[in-house]
Amino acid sequence: LNEFTVEDNIALALELQNKRKDKAAIAKLLEDVDLVGYGNRKPNTLSGGQKQRIAIARALIKSPEIIMADEPSGALDSATGKQVFETLKKLLRAVQVL
């Protein structure tokens, strides 16, 4: 949602489940998707790849057991698509360590 900040976009997933906004968890996810410092920005100031990584963070904030990604790089150029896949692989490795 372009009228919300990146942080509020991610928090929305929690709020829709009647949970409180968790700034620490959001900050950790922004670090995980290589977007530290982007929390106060609006989505319309981000690239397509950055928006896609925000969508990944929004999905992860709910600690799902499974994430289904239908063409997560479909609307992105090949370099940005590769970056999104690298982010997903990094996150998968982090989960496997746990």
Buried (B, 14 or more C-beta within 10 A) or exposed (E): EEEEBBBBBBBBBBEEEEEEBBEEBBBBBBEBBBBEEBBEBBBEEBEBBBBBBBBBBBBBBEEEEEEEBEEBBEEBEEEBBEBBBEBBEEBEEEEEEE
